[in-house]
Amino acid sequence: MIAFAVDSAETARQILEGVKLIKFAESLGGTESLITYPIRQTHTDLTAEECAEKGITDCLLRFSTGIEATQDLIDDLAQAFAAVE
């Protein structure tokens, strides 16, 4: 699992909408790769101050790799980033 920040909440939204192979979900209990938006999914019970203390912003995405081919995951992320306007 890796977490990374992008330049804006809009960029985060576009990436989440742009991935095709990678699923936008918290956990499906399976082996597929997932991407999440912690501030709106897994950390909604925290206050804004608590999120800030933990580095959870509206620019943060979390990516968990599954068993798909590495190059397929790289290609999916690359096309999602390339489509950001």
N, C-alpha and C positions, 0 to 999 in steps of 0.2 A: 504494500500500500504506500502510495505517495500522496502528499498534499502539495498543491501549488497554487499560487495566486496569479491572477491575470490583471489587466490594467483597469477593468471596470466591471460593474455588475452586468452591464449590457453585454460585454464580451463573454462573461460567464454564461449568461443565458444563451447566447448564440452557439457556444461550444456544446452546451447541454442539448440543444436542439439539433446540432450538426452531426453528432456521433451517430453512426449507423450500426456498427457491430457491437460496440460497447453499450450496455444497458444503463439508462438513467434510473437508478433505483437504490434504496438503502441496502437491502439484503434480500436475496431470493433463496438463500440456503442451497445454492447450487455451485456450479463450477465456472459460471460465466463472469466476464469482466464487468465491473460496475463503475459508474462515475456518480458522485453525489455532490449535493450543494448543502454543506453542513448547516449554514445559517438558517436555511428554510426546511431542513429535514431532521437531522439528528440532534441539533442543539437549540431547538425552538423553546425549550423550557428554561434556558439561561437568559439573564437580563443582558441588555446591551453592554453594560460594564463588564459582566463576566465573560461575554464573548470577546470583547476587546482584550481583556487580560490573557485569554487563551489563544489569541491570534485568529479567531474566527471572524471573518469579515464577509461582506457581500461579493468579494472578489476571489474567495477561496473555493477551490474544487478539490475533491478527494477521489483518487483513482485506485481501484483495487484490481489487480490482474487476475484473470482466470486461466483457463487452459488453452485458450485460442493460440494460434501461431503468433509468435512475437511480431513478425513483419506485418501481419494483418492488423494488429493493434496499433503499431506505429503508423501504418497507412491510414487507419481510421482517425486517429488523433490529428495527423497531418492534414487530412482533407477538412476536418472540422475547424482547425486553426486557419487554414487557407481561406475558408469561406467567411470568416469574420469580417464585417464591414466597418 
